[in-house]
Every structure is written in structure tokens, then in C-alpha cells.
């Protein structure tokens, strides 16, 4: 889903007889869109009153199974249930998050690092929800490198300077009592690009998510550190402040749709359908080990939150990492500048979370 074509996906189960179009666009196309749209400040509505837009363009950062709730909310009709029509467009996190400021997109779904950075730089963004409060990355190296000290003087691949891969790489080095300043961080792009650079020996290590982490394992790469149990804000929902102010019901409906999707994903009875949707969106087979592992990772209890209120601990970990990376830039950044939990709190106040999860809520 990283080219400029549209993928028509035939749906089954709840979506039988319908078709979904998931648009995939390159970063170049997205960037051109941003340039064309200018700096409108987010959202398509004008004026100060609530408009509650129903036709949405949503950018997402990766075609890994971590995006499953968004895909499932489209394929299983959860957005439609809540009165929304959603076009999902893939773009790198820096483009995806910036798009909601320009108005080229309404909502960004993905890793939160760019959103924190944008807020620190004075951009009017806010994180209104989050589904993943654990790190998604595994740190793989060449088979010959089994200790962090062996990376000194070598090159490590990241996706882009300043994004979640750089932040998590620096956190990984810190956890292993080393410094990322001892290596050269090379922006290489997508997980697939980073994996290719690793297995061909062009670079000595990189962070990977599923399904590329499983592929690295299959190729004999060494797992240096598994970060997937550590606090980190991923699968966050970011909007511009203007969009949130003008479309409060839309934001709540969007969050409700994702809650439905997570509930669907975590129900073992839906495994076959979830595997199908993941495989379709990652250009894989339902039986591929990477597909199965990706499903197991995000369908597991606790992997995604039942309540999308932005998590304090995960957010604090993000700020800690950013301050370690650049103390001067992020010294004054605080969570209340980035988070607006008011939308997500409405799901609890209305009883919607209890309605969806029942007795399992909070367990």
C-alpha cells in the first residue's frame, strides 16, 4: 500500500456484497497535496460553529497489523454504523500528521512522535485518543552482532530523522547502557526498506514491527532487544484543534468506531476475518507467519486498549525520550499541551464503553 494505485478489496462476513477502496498514495503525492492545500488550519468546515463532518480522509502511518483497527472499522462497517464515510490514505508519519494541520486530511492514525514534535514546534495539533500504549518495535541486527557494543562505529537504519524509529532506537541504546551517538543513524524509509538494508548487510541494525520483524527472524537476523512491553504511545488519533472544535461529534463517533473495531479484533471468533483483512492490507497471505504473528500481537488482551483515553504513562515516556534527544527543544513540553482527553472521556460518560465491552471493561 505504498504505491499510487487504489486497492479494491472484496469484503466478506459483515461486509458481504460490498466493496472497499483503500487508497494508497506515495509520500510525494501526499506532500504535493499539502502544498496545494496550504495552511488552512485543519478541517474543511468554515466558521466557528460545530459542523460534524461525516466524509473523512484519514492518514495512517504504516501498513503493519498495528493499523488493523482502522482497516477493520472500514471493512466491517463500524464507521458506517456511526454515520461516517472514511477514506484511508497511507503516508509517512511526518506527512500524515502535518496533513491534518493543512486540511489535506481530517484525522491522522499512527505513531505519536510526530504529533508531540509538532506541538512542541507550535503546531495546533492534539491527540484525542490512543489504542496502543506499548512500543511496537523489535531491534534486529546482523547475525554476527550479538551485543550492543559491537554496533559502535556502524550504521543503524531508521525510517526518518526525528520519528518514532529514531526515538525508540535511542531508548533502546539507553536501555542497553549504550549511546546512539556511537552509531550513524541512516534514514532509510519504510520497514520493508530497512529490512532489505539489514539482510543485505548494508546496515548493521534496525527497529522493525510486524510483519517485517518475523521476516528478519526468518532470515537469521539477531534479535537484540524486544521493546514491545515498554510504555510508548502508538496508534494515536491526532486532529487539528480547529477540526476538534468544529467537529466534536465526528471525533467521538470516530473513537466509538475504533472501539468497535478493537472489540471485533480481540474476539477469537473473528480470527479468520481479521487475518483476511490484515493479509489484504499488507500484501500477504492469511497463512503467512508474519500475518499470523501480527494478528496475535494486536488481538492479544492488553495489546490495544479498551478505553481510548490517551495514556499518561505512555505519553510521559514519549516526552522523556524526546527530552533526552533534544533537551533544549522539548524542555517545556508537557502532556496537557498534547493531549485532549475530553472526546474519549465521553465514551465512558455515555456508557458506550460498558455497552461494547461489558464486564471485561477494566479487567
N, C-alpha and C positions, 0 to 999 in steps of 0.2 A: 504493500500500500504506500510505497514511496515514489511512485511514478506519477504521471499526469493523466492517467486513464481513470475511468469510472469502473467500479466493480459491481456488477449486478449479481445479487445473492438471492437464490431461491430459498424461501423460508419454509419450515415445517413446524409441526407442533401448533402452538397458539397462532403462529403466523401463517398457517397453511393457506395457499391460494393467493398470497400477496407477494410482492417483491420489494426488496430494499435496495436502494442505491447508496453505497458509501463512497463518497468522493475522496480520492487520494490526490493530493497536489504536492508538487515539489516545493522546497523552501523558496526557490527562485520565484515561482508563481505567487506564493503567499506574500513574499516581500514586495513584489510588484503591486499586489492588491493593496498592501499597506500604503505604499507610496501614492497610489491613485486615490485612496480614501482620505488621506491627510489626517489631521489630528482633531477629529470631531468630538473626542472626549468619551466615546463609548456609547453603545446602544443606538438604535435607529430612530427613536422617538424624539420629538421636539417638545419644548415647553417643560414646565416644572411638574405637571400632574402625572399621576400614575397611568400607564398605558397598558402594561401587562401583555407584552408581545407574545405571540404564540408560534410564529415561524422563526426558528432559531438556527444560526450557524455556530457550531461548536468545534473548536480546535482541540486536538488531542496530540500528546507528545510522542507516543510510541505505539507500535503495533505489537506489543508484547501482551500476554494474558492479563497484565495489570489493568488493561483498558476494558476488560470483559464487562464490567457493569454498564459502561456506556454502550457497547455493542449490543448487549442483551436488552437494554432499555429500548433500543430501536427494534431489534428483531422480534422481541416478544410482545411488543405493543404497549409497553409501560408508559412511554412518552405520550402515545395516543390516548391512553386511559386518562391521563391528566391534562388532556387538551393541548398538547404540544406537538409540533412537527419539527423534527431535528435533522439537519444535515451535518454529518460529522466529517471534518477535514483534518487530515494529518499534517502537522508542521512541527519543526523542532520547537523546544520549549521557549526559547527566546522570542521566536516569531509568534508562536501560539499565544503567549501571554500578552505580548505587545499588541496583537491584533484586537484584543478587547478594549484597549485604550483608544485605538484609532477608529473603532467602529466597524472594522472589517469582519469581526466576529463578535458574537454576543457573550459567549462563555468559553473559558479555557479549562480543560480537564487534563490534569497531568501533574508531574512533579512540581514542587512548590518553590524550588530555589529561585527561579527567575522572578516569581512574584515577590518574594522577600527583597530581592535586589532592586526590583523596580520601585517598590515602596520606599526603600532607602534612598533612591535617586529622585524621589519626589513625584513619582507617577501615581495617579489616582486609582489604584487597584485595591481590591480587598478579597481575602479568602473567606468565602461564605460557608464552606463545608469541606470535609475531608473523609475519605474512605479508607485510606491506608496510613497507618501511623508507625509502620516499621520500614526499615530500609529494604530496598528491593535488590541490592547488589551482592554479587559474589566476586571476589578478587581472584582472577586466574592469572597464572604466569606460565612461562615456558617450562617444560618438564624438568629442565636442569636447574631451575631456580626454586629452591625449597625453603629459603629463609629470606626475610626482608632485607638483610644486609647485602645479599647478592644482587639486589637491584641498584645499588649505588652506582651512579655514573651512567645508567642505562635510561632508555626511553619507555614511558608508560602512556598508553593511549587513553584519552578522554574524548567525550563527544564534542564539547565546545568549551572554550575558556569561560570559567565562572559558573558553569551549570552544575547540576546535581552530581554528575560524574566527577568533576573536579573536587567539589566539596566532600563527597564520600571517599574519594581517593585520599585526600588529606586526612580525613578522620581515620581511615584505615591505617595509614602510616603512623599516626599518633597512637592508635590502639596497640600497634606492634612496636611501640617505643622507637620509632624512627621518624625522619623528617622527609616530607615530599620535596623539600628543597634540594635533596640529594639526587633527584632524578629529573629528567626532562619530560614535562607533560605535553603530549602532542595531540592537538585537536584532530580527530580522525572521523568524526561523524557518527553514524548510527551504530547500534550494537553489531550488526552484520559486518560493517566496515572494520570495527575494532576487532572482532573475532578473526576476520581474514588477516588483518595485520599481525595478530598474535600467532596464529597457526602457521603462517609463512615465515615467522621469525623476524619480521621487520621491526617489531616492537617486543619488549620483554614482558609486558603485563598489561592488564586492563580490567575494569569492572564490567560485569555482564549481568543481565537479567535473563529470565526465561523468555524464549526458548534457547537463546544463544549460550547460556550457561551450560545447559545439558550438552549442546553440541561441542563446547570446549572440552567437557569431560570425556566425550566420546573420542575426541581427537588426542587424548592423552595429556591435556594441559593440567597443570598442578593447581589445585585449589589452595590458595594461600590464606584466605580469610573469608568466612561466611558472615556477612553483615546483616542478614535478614531477620535477626532477632533484636536488632538495636533500634532505638527510637529515631524516627526520621519521618518527615511529612511528605507523603506521596499521594497520588490520586486525589489531589486537591481540586476544589472547584473555585475558580477565580473569575470575578466580574469587575467591571469598572464601577466606581462609586455612582456614577450617573445612571448606569444601567440598573443597579440595585435600587436606587431611589425611584426611578421611573417604572420599574417592573417588579415590584416586591412579590406579587402573587406568582409571577413567572418563575422567580428564583425558588420559591417554596415548592412549586409544582415540579421543578427540575429535580430538587433534592428528594422529593417523595418518589419520583420515578426511579432514581438511583437506589433508594432503599428497597423498592420492589425488586430491582434487578439483583441486588446483593442477596436478598432472601431467596430468589429463584436460583442463583448460583450455588448457594450453600445447602440447597435441598438435594440430597443424593438421588432422588427420583428424576431429577432433571439432568443427570450427568451426560447422557448421550446428546441431548440438545446443546448443552454448554460446550462439549467437546467439538461439536459440529460448528458452532459459531466461532469458537476460538480458531479452529483449523482454517475456516474460510477467511478470517481476517488476518491470519499470519502466513497465508500461502503454504499450508502444511496439510498433513493427513491427520484424521482423528486418532489414528493408531500410533503416530509418531511419539517417541518417548518425550520429546520436548513439549508436545501438545498436552500429553497426559500429565507431565510434571507441572506444567503451567497451570493446568486446571486444578490439580491437587494443592498447589501452593495457595491459590486465591479462593478456592472453595472451602479450605480448612477453617474451622471455627477460630475466630480471632484474627484471621489474616486481613479481613476487611471489617470495618466497624458496623455495628447495627445502627448506631446513632452518629449522624454525620457532623455533629458539632466539632469544630476544629479543636484538636487535642493540644492541651497546654504543654505536656511533656515533650511531645514530638516537635512542636514549634520552638520550644526553648532549645532543643538540641540543634535545630537549624541555625538559630541565632548564635549559639555558642560556636558552631563551626565557622560561620561567616566572620565572626569577630576574630577568630584565630587566623583566618585567611587574610583579613584586612581590618585591623583594629580601628584605624582612622575612619574608614568609610562606614563601618557598622557600629561604632561605639555608642551611638544614641538610638539605635533601632530597638524598638520594643514590640512585644506581641500585639498590644492593643492598637498599634499603628497598622498592623497587617490583617488582623482577624476582625470579622464582624459576625459573631455567632447568632445574631438576632433572628436570622432567617431559619437556621437549623433548629433553634430553640422552639420555634412554632410547631414543629413536628411532634415534639414531646407535649407541648401545651394542648394541642388539639387532640391528643390521644392517637395520632396516626402511627407512631412507632409501636405502641402497645397493640394496635389493631393488626399490624403486619407481623410482629414477632411473638406476640402473646407472652407466655410465661418465660420464654427464652431470653427476653429483653433483660439485660443487666446481669445475666448469669455468667 
